[in-house]
């Protein structure tokens, strides 16, 4: 029986960082065999967890 994945909407984030920070992110992402977007997601989720927050917990309702 095939499992069916739920479609997840994504939101766009635009970031401006120093070139050396971008290079560091690219190197870290490559070392972990992931893309920069995936790396940033992991970093944000780990940081939120360290603050006792869960994904989507920002005091505002999530758009659906």
N, C-alpha and C positions, 0 to 999 in steps of 0.2 A: 504494500500500500504506500503510495507516494505521499510524502508530507507536503503540506502547502504552506508557504511562507507568507506572512502578512506584509503588505506593502507599507513601507515606512517613508513618510515624507521627510525631506531634508530641508535644511535652512542654509542660506548662503552666509558665509563670513568672509570678509575681506580684511587681510592683515598687512600692515607695513612693518617690516623688521629690517634691522641692519643686515647687510650682505653676509657678515660673519655668522650671525645667528641663523640665517637661512641655510648657509653651508653646513653648520653644525646639525641642524634639523635633518637635512638631506643625508648626512653621514649616519646619523642615528637611525633614521628610517631604513636606509640600505642595510645597515648591520642587522636590523631586526626583520629584514625581508618584508617590509611593509611600505606603504606610501606615506607621504607627509601628512595627508589628511587623517589617515589611520593613527599615526603617531600622535598628532595633536589631540584626537579623540581620547586616546588612552591617557595622555598626560592630564587632560581636563578631568576625566572621570576619576583618576587616582587622586588628584588634588581635592576634588569635591568630597570623595570618600574620607580623606584625611580631615576634612572640616565637618564631617558628620552629615553631609548633604547627599541626596540621591539625585540621579539624572532627572531633570525637569522640575526640580524643587527650587523655584525662584520667587515665590510669592505671587506669581501671575498665573492665570489659567493658560493651559496649553491650547494652541489653535489646532483644530481637527479638521 
